Amino acid sequence: MAYKITDECISCGACADGCPVSCISEGDGKYVINADECIECGACAETCPVGAPVAE
């Protein structure tokens, strides 16, 4: 299942920098993951300081 970024996101961009397929972009108030491009590797969850990315 693709990852999703929860409301805990602090918009630091760490997840986007850590994504190997560049499927994360800055959204309105938090970053968002393009589920169609997500390869479910978990790199975003590993780099996020607040644990905002979670598997759907």
Secondary structure as the mmCIF struct_conf table of DSSP 4:
data_model
#
loop_
_struct_conf.conf_type_id
_struct_conf.id
_struct_conf.beg_label_comp_id
_struct_conf.beg_label_asym_id
_struct_conf.beg_label_seq_id
_struct_conf.end_label_comp_id
_struct_conf.end_label_asym_id
_struct_conf.end_label_seq_id
STRN STRN1 TYR A 3 ILE A 5
TURN_TY1_P TURN_TY1_P1 ASP A 7 GLU A 8
HELX_RH_AL_P HELX_RH_AL_P1 ALA A 14 GLY A 18
TURN_TY1_P TURN_TY1_P2 PRO A 20 VAL A 21
STRN STRN2 ILE A 24 GLU A 26
BEND BEND1 ASP A 28 LYS A 30
STRN STRN3 TYR A 31 ILE A 33
TURN_TY1_P TURN_TY1_P3 ALA A 35 GLU A 37
HELX_RH_AL_P HELX_RH_AL_P2 ALA A 43 THR A 47
BEND BEND2 PRO A 49 VAL A 50
STRN STRN4 PRO A 53 ALA A 55
#
